[in-house]
Amino acid sequence: MTTLGVIVGTRGFFPSSLCEAGRLETLTALEKLGIKAIILPIDATPHFGAVESLKEARACAELFIKHKDEIDGVLVTLPNFGDERAVSNTLRWADLKVPVLVHAWSDDNEKLNIECRRDSFCGKMSCCNNLRQYGIPYSLTTLHTDTAGSPTFRADLKRFVSTCKVVKKLKNLRVGALGARPAPFNTVRYSEKLMEASGISVETMDLSDMLGRVQRLNEQDADVKAKLDEIRGYTNVCSVPEASLLKMAKLGVGIDRWIEDQQLGGVCLQCWSALEEFYGVVPCTLMSMLSENKIPAACETDVCGLIGMIALQEASQQPAALLDWNNNFGGDPNKGIFFHCSNLPKSFFKETKMDYQAIIAGSVGKENTYGTIAGQIAPGPFTYARISTDDEMGEIVSYIGEGNFTDDQVNTFGGYGVFQIDELQELLRFICENGFEHHVAATRSQVAASLEDAFSTYLGWDVYHH
């Protein structure tokens, strides 16, 4: 459950009765969305729990501090003009460092007399002005003023909750990088220090260290048996040798134990070609299973691709995948083909089966490359995102957007799907002109607005929203 601190702002000149009704409607809107509210009791101030004075701001801040570990974000709602100092002081003293959404109520044109007028339209500007002066980042509603019961405000709350989830996850994230970057893939280079500056720590492990641990596992180990059953139940394995499945199970146990021991929120792996040459399987199915269980797993040791997956998963609360921008689709300028070998989560596909990695098989032998998840991506909407570290400029950069997987057919292998994105050629030009990687993360939901807000407003990353 998401928890929001709620500040109801007021100013003495305006009727406090508006605060009572506004508080009730706001809390009702939050409750309908399953959002818990931390708010001053209704009798805590003379204006139904709304804050105006220095003393009231301090009391609200102390309440928020008491619940600091629970609060994911703060909603500021202004049923009347509101006192901008009280709002800003509350947030400064609470020092929660969480996203803030500023909402102002709409006036009724038939009720602009002294007893009923709100002037929240104006008050919101003063509130934002002071937040800016205080150095407190904030988000805005779609409409400048709105009622708490409107569909637009409901959508704003959902978007804001997703923003809160992304920010909370990325600011305290630990991810694992198993193995070195594949030598031919300069494209997945990145700055670990820039990631750390954003609160993202990378825990590395040498591939030989993992394989050494795996080699010690016995096939009679209870965890190995359980993992073998999990693999068999996950996808169609009828054409896969039993020896390959056992190797996957042992590797899966090793990775699971590493994730638990290091408290990792996601992993990326050196998926070729040392694993195939010296261990005899590809780890795609294991990565697919992790991603499906919402522990995102990226291939080719692509740490930045992994961060994109994690952000998308938090925003959508659905599994994310790492894909290649891979092929044009005939002559349609707004369509293309996504592809990977693949390690996509099962929920991306129409149906799946385990296969061998046809690309690597030519050099290491088919018998050493079993473990890919093959199938066509099911049609439907998606959001894509790419994060990259610009070492020359010393900043994290990104692009995001939305599109649709189509039901167009292609004759290929691995995990694949045709996609459609408006003005695709403009996006591809942007990717190439700015030197972004060929990998892109995706989730089967449209959450680009939440990502933009999280990345830009609260993490300070450069964002291009296509």
N, C-alpha and C positions, 0 to 999 in steps of 0.2 A: 504494500500500500504506500502511495506517495503522501507525504505530510507537508503541508504548506503553513508557514506562519502567516497570519492575516492581520494587516493594519487597516483599521477603518479611520480615515482622516476626517476631521471636522474643523470648522471655524465658527466662533461664537456668534457672529453676525447672522449666520444662516440657521434655519430651523433644525434643531437636533432630532426632531421626529423623523426626519429623512434618514438619520443614522440608524435608528431603530429598525425601520423597514428595510433599508439597504443591507444592514447586517444580516437580517433574517433571510432575505432573498439570496444573498451571496453564499451563506452557509448551506442553504438548500441546494444551490447549484453545485457546490463542492461535494456534498453528500451524494447526489445523484451520480456523480462520476467516481465515487469510491475514494475521494480524497479526504484525508483527515486534516482538520484545521486546529492549529494552536492559536488561540485568540484570547484577549483579555475578557474576563467575565463581564456580563452585561451590566452588572452593578459596580464595576471597578472605577467608572468615571461618571460624572453627572450627565454625560451624553451617550448613554447606552454602550459603554465600552470603547467608544471612539477616542482617539488621542488628539490633544491640542496643546496642552501645557508641557512645560519642561518636566514636571513631576510625572505626568501621564506617559510621556515618551520614555522616561527612565524605567517606569514600571513595566511597560511593554517590552523594552529591551531585556530586562531581567527575566521576564517570562521566557523570551526566546533563548536566552543563554541557558536557562534551566533545561530546555529541550533541544539544545544545540545538536546533539547526536541524532535526533529524529528529523529535524527540519531539512527538507530537500530544496525548498525555494520559499519565496515570500510573495504574497499577493497584497498589493496596496490598492484599496478600493476607496473612491472618493464619492460618497453620496451627496456631498455638497462641495464647495470650493476647497475645503480642507486647509490645514496648516502645514505648509511645506517644510517648515523647520522641524516640526514634531515628527514627520515621516522620516526625514533625513537623519535626525538625531537618533531615532530608534534604531535605524539600520546601522549607523556608525557605531553606536554603543554595543549593539548586539554582536557586530563584527562576524556575521555568519559566513560571509564569502560564498553565498549561494545566489542563483539567479533571482531577479526581482521583476515581477510583472505589474505594470501600472495601469489601473482601470479607472475610468471616470464615468459617472452616470449621465444619461441623457436627460435634458429638460423636456417638459411637456409645454409646448407653445401656448396652451390654454392656461397654464399655471405658472406664470412668470411674475406673480405678485409677491409681496414681501414675505408672505407666509409659506410659499411653496417653492420659490426659485432655488435652484441648485448652484448655478454658475460653475459646475465641475468642468465644463468645456475650457474655461479659463484657468481654473485651479490646477488642472493636469499639467499645463505648461509651466506654472510656477513650481510644481512638484518636481518635474523633470529638470528644470533649470537648477534647482538646489541639489538634486542627486548628482548632476554633472559637476557642480562646484565641489561636492564632497568626494568626488572620484568614485562614486558607486555606480557600476554598470547596471543597466535595466533594459527590460523588453517592453514592447508596446502591443496593445490590442490592435486587431485589424481595423476597427472603426475608432475614431478619436473618442467618441462617447458611445455607450451601449448600456443595455440593461443586463442584469445578471442572469435573466432567464432566457435570453435570446440564443438562437442557434449559432450565431457568429461568436458570441462570448463562450459558448460551450466548446466550439472548435478551437478558440484561442487557449482555453484551459488545457485541452488535450495536447495541443502543440507545446505549450509551456511545460507541461509535465514531462514530455519527451525531451525537451531541452534540459530540464533539471536532471533527468536520468543520465544523459550523455555527459554533462559537465561533472556530475558526481563520480561517474565511472572513470573518466579520463584523468581527473585530477589526482586520483589515488590508485593508479593502475600499475600492476606488475605483469609483464609478458615474458615469455620464454623464447629464446632463439636456439634451436637445436642444430648444431653443425654450422660450418662456414658457408658464406655466400658461394653458390656455384660459380666457378671461375669465369664462364662465358657471360655471366649476368651482371655486368656493371650497372645495369639499370636499377638494381635493388640496393645500391649503396645508399647510406643514410647517415645522419648525424645522431649518435646516441646521446650526445650532450644536449642537443636542442630538445630531444624528447624528454630528457630529465628535467630541463628547465620548465616544461609544461606539466610536470608531475608524473611522467611516465617512465618507469624503470624497466630496463631490459636485463633479464637474467640469462646468461649464456651457458651452454653446455657443449662440450666437444662431442662430436658424433661417436668417436671411439669410446668415450666414457659411457655413453648410453648403451652401445652395443656390448661393452664389457659386462654391464649389469644384466642385460638381457640374456647373454650367453649362460649366466649362472642360474637362470630360472629352469625349473623342472616342469615337464609337461603334466605332472601330477599335482602341481601347485594349484590350490583352490582358485586363486585369482586368474591363473592361466585358463583353467577349465571354464570359469565363468565368462571370461572374455571371448573364448572360442564359441561358446553358446550365443553370446551377444552378437558376434559377427555373423553367424549362421542365420540368426533371426532378423538381421538388419536388411539383407538383400539376397538376391538369388546367387548362390555360390556353386551351382551344380557342375560347372565346367572347370572348377578350380581344384588343383591337387591338394590333398589333405596336408601334405608337408608345408605347402605355402600358407595355408590357413593357420597352422600351428605357429609358424614364424611370426605371422601377423599378430596372433594372440599374445605371444611373449613380448613383442615390441610394444603392443598396446598397453600391457601391464606396466612396462617400464616407463612409458610416457605418462600414464595415469599417476604413478607414484611420484614422478618428478613434479607434475602439476600440483599435487596435494602438498608435497613437501615444501615447495617454494611459493605456494599460494598464488598461482598464476591465473590471470584472467583470460589468457589466450596463448597460443603457441604458433611458431612458424618453424618449418623443418627444411633441412637440406635434403630435398626429396630425390635428387639424382646427381651423379650416377653411382656414388659410393655405396649407398644402401643396396642397390641392385647387384653391383659387382661383388660385394663382400658379405652381404647378408642374404640376398636372394628374393626380396619382395619390394614392391612399392608401398608407401605408407598412405596412399590416397583414401582407402576405405576407413582407416583409423582416423584420419583427419575429417572425413565426412561425418563419421559418427560423433566426433567431438563437437563439430559445428552444429549438427542437428540437436545436440544436447546443450547448446548455447555456451560452449567453450570454443570460441572461434579458432580455427586452425588454418594457417596459410601455407602455401607451398613456396619453394625456391627461396627460403629464408627471407621473405619479404616482410620485414617488420612494419614498414609504413602501410603496406597493404593490409596487414593484420589490424593495425589501429583503425583503419577505415571500416573493416568488418565489425570490430567491437562497437564503434560509434553507431553504425547502422543498426546493429542488433539492439543496442540500448534504446535507440529512438523508436524502433518498430516493435520491440519485444518479440521479434521473430528471427530465425536463423539467418545468417549472412553467408555469402560466398565470395571467393576471389576468382575473377574471370580475366580472360584475355580479350581485348579489342582485337579480333582476329582476322575477319574477312569482310569484304564487301558482299552485298547480296544483290547479284545481278546489276542492273543499272539504276536501282532505286537509291537516290541520294540520301534518304532519311532512314534507310535500313542497313543493318549489318549482321554479322554472325559473332556471337560470343562462343568461346571454346575453352575447355581445359581438359586435362588427360583422363579422369578428372577426380577432384576431391570435393565436389559440390555436396552440400547437405541433401539428404534424400527428399526433403520437402520441396526442393526446387523442381523435381522431375515429374513427368507423367508416370513413369515406372523405371525401375533400375535393375541392373545386374552387375555382378563383379566380372571384370575382364582383365586382360593383360595390357600393359602399356606399349602400344604398337610402335611408338617413336623410338623408345630406348631399346626395345627388343632386338632391333637390327644390329646393335653393337654388343649387347650382353646376353642375348638369348631369351626367347619367350618364357622359358621356365623360371627365369629370375625376375620377371616383371609382372607377376599377378598381383592384383589388389586395387585396380582402378574401379571407379563407379561410373558406369556408362548409361547414357539415356538422353532423351530430349527434354529440355526445359519446358515446363507447362506454360501455356499462355497466361498473361495477367500483368498488372502494373508492377513497377519496381522503382526503387531509388538507387542511384549509383553515387559513389564517392571515391575520390583519390586524395590521399594525403602524401605530402613529400616534404623533405627538409631541403631548403635552399641554403646550402652552406655558404655560398658566396655572399648572400644578403644577411645570413644569420637569422633566418626565420622559418617558420613552418607555413607552407602554402597548401592550398587545396582547391578542388573543384567539386561541385555537386550538381545533381539534376535528377529529373524523372523521365521515365519512358514506359514502354510496354513490351513484354515478350509476346511474340506473335505465334501463330500456329503454322507458319510456313515450314515446309519440309526441306531438308538438305540431306544429301547422302554422304555421311561422314562417320567418324567413330568418336569415342570419348564422351564427355559431357558437352552438349552444345545446344544452341537455341538462337533463333532469329529475333532481333530486337528492332524496335522503331523508336526514334527520338526526333522530335521536331528540330529543324535546323542542324542536323547532325554534322554536316560539312563544316559549319562554323565551329562546332565543338571540337571536331578533329583538328581543325587548324589551330585552335587555341592550345590543345594538348601538345601538338608538335612545336609550335612557336615558343612555348614556355618550357619545353623539355621534360614534360611529365612522362612517367613510366607507361609501359604497355599493359600493366595490370590495373584492374579497377574492381572495387568491392561493390556488392549489390545486396539488397534485401527486397523481399516480395511485398513491399508496402510503400506508400508515398509519404515520405517524412523529410523532404529536402528543407522545408522551412525551419524545422526544429534543428537540423544540423547546422544550417547557416547561422542561426541565432547562437547556438552553443559555441561553434568554432570562432565566429567573429566577435560577438559581444563579450563572451566570458573567458575564452581561451586566448584571444588576441591573435588568432591566425588569419592570414590573408585568404579570402574566399572568393571564388568565381562561381556564381549560381547561374547555370545555363538556363 
